[in-house]
Amino acid sequence: MSIDSIQSANIDSVKVTNLNNTQPLNTVTKQYPDDAVEISTKTPVKKKSKLKSFAVITGTALATLFASVVLIAKHQHNKISKLYKDKLILSNLAENIEFKEAKTIEDAIKFSKETLGIKNVDNRFTLEALNIANKGLVEVSNANKGKMFMPQTLRFESPKKETNEYIAYVVRSIESKEFGDLVINKNYFDNSFLDKELKEHLYTQEGKKFFDFNAKSEVSSTRYFTDGEFVFLDNDLAQLTKRFYDNPNSVSITDKQKIFYSFLEGCNKSGRKYRSPIEALKKLKETDAEFLKNNNISINIEELSNKTTAEQKRFLMAINKKMFEQKHYKNVVYNIESPTSTIHHEMGHLQDFAENLKTLDLKQWELGSKDYWKNLWKKAKENAKNKKKIENRNSIEEVDNRWGTITRGDYKKLLDDAPEKFKKRYPDLYEFLKNQEIQQTAGKISGYAQVGIGEFIAETYAKMIAKEQLPEDVIALYKKYNGPKITS
């Protein structure tokens, strides 16, 4: 992937485990036996007596059934409560933990267990990988003054599918025994993998170095972005990039990851103006008033706000093209970014699950809730037929309404083919994806923040951990979806 192609790439592709689809509730008609009590019309007294007996029998059966299903619901509620109690544990760590890179894997594992309170740590971890995982978790813990939901297991493995687009993910599916585990991608700690990725980012399609360095270690780009922005590297990133050009083997795993993440985040910055064109046009009006005046360009924000994002984007692109032609460049600076930002993102998911998934799940088994009788009837039918226990305890509509993403083909297909059905099934996700103002607000965070509510929350949470100043509308949207709070 060339430097051009990564401009529009998703900055963070986070793998999450899909929940199984809930089976539709079948309509069941109660059947009575063929030898039911015959009622004589000639003896009204007996008719009344038999009707009374039938009513007593039926009432007793209903009472028994009710008692049975209440016990089922209570058992299910208790079982789910135990799962969350075991898997989502609020830590009470030191308010400020000092992180130092461990020198041995034994010391790194000891830090995970004793300092961070993680019960299970994969013994296949490399030292570099566990140091990064520990560092990211310390940063989140310190931001929350030691009170956060910490994963109970750290795993280190290659992707199960043929994708390497993430450095880590948290298992979301409560049907899985691995629910709540933090998984670190083994491939991101492999030199050959990182060398291949960086060569796609730092060289042109013709195999030439994208950046040229002169004797003073200053950086000049070999070409401009098509949207009229000129790319610069800050000094630290320039030095790392130059070292990689000179000798990839002289660059550590951690530094290669920093280069990789820095370019991805740089492209995220570059693409932000097109994800939220109104915001970009407002800034242009403030910072480039003279250029706009000299070119007879009028930016009417009120009028543009009534246009679609696509129309706003075309208008902005036309201005950028004119700026490029007149060499009135806008600069983008790429700074050093840490791969621990992905750990922050995943911890955002885990805090979100703790605050919201538990509530959604347990609500299904509260007497009188909208899914109570549906879940209960399923369970009763299953028990009656002595079939295998139902694994999917969640209401898929409610849970995926919050954590579904448009990056998954089944959601996109349903939205494209049957938008009204999608809207009925996932009303909040539909609004998030279709509301232009919401989409542009999420786009101020990243392109990936636009694909679903859960990803917007996790992406925003990561920015909050990094202490970035967030726009007011982003904060308001985060609160709307009950994003997890940060203590500090």
Number of C-alpha atoms within 10 A of each C-alpha: 16 18 19 16 11 18 19 14 16 18 21 22 18 18 20 16 14 15 19 13 12 14 9 8 10 9 6 8 6 5 6 7 6 6 6 7 10 8 14 11 9 8 10 11 11 13 15 12 13 16 14 12 12 13 12 12 12 12 12 12 12 12 12 12 13 12 12 13 17 15 12 17 21 15 13 18 18 13 13 19 15 12 15 18 13 10 21 23 15 15 16 15 18 14 13 14 15 11 15 11 15 17 11 13 18 11 14 23 23 16 20 23 16 10 16 22 17 18 12 15 19 14 12 12 20 15 18 18 22 25 25 18 22 23 19 23 23 22 22 27 28 21 20 19 18 22 19 27 23 25 27 21 20 23 21 20 14 15 18 7 7 7 11 18 16 17 24 28 24 26 22 22 17 23 16 14 11 17 21 27 22 25 25 25 20 19 19 22 20 12 17 10 12 19 18 11 16 22 22 17 22 22 17 18 15 8 11 12 16 18 21 14 15 8 5 6 12 15 18 15 15 13 13 13 14 12 20 20 20 19 23 19 22 14 15 11 20 21 16 18 24 16 14 21 19 11 10 18 12 11 17 13 17 17 19 23 23 21 25 23 22 20 24 23 20 22 24 25 18 22 21 19 20 23 24 23 26 22 16 16 22 13 13 16 18 9 11 11 14 11 16 16 11 8 11 9 12 10 16 11 14 9 8 16 15 10 13 12 20 12 14 20 20 14 15 20 18 12 19 19 15 15 19 19 11 10 11 15 16 13 12 15 14 23 20 22 19 18 23 23 22 23 27 27 28 28 27 31 29 28 24 23 21 21 17 17 21 19 11 16 20 19 18 24 27 15 13 10 11 12 17 17 17 17 18 18 16 16 19 16 12 14 14 9 9 9 10 8 9 13 11 16 18 27 20 20 16 20 16 22 21 22 23 24 22 18 13 11 10 12 16 15 13 15 18 11 11 11 14 14 12 20 17 11 16 21 16 18 24 20 14 19 18 12 11 16 17 17 22 24 23 29 24 25 24 25 24 23 24 25 23 24 26 24 26 31 28 26 25 26 27 24 17 21 21 14 11 10 9 13 11 10 15 20 15 12 17 20 13 9 16 13 23 21 16 18 12 10
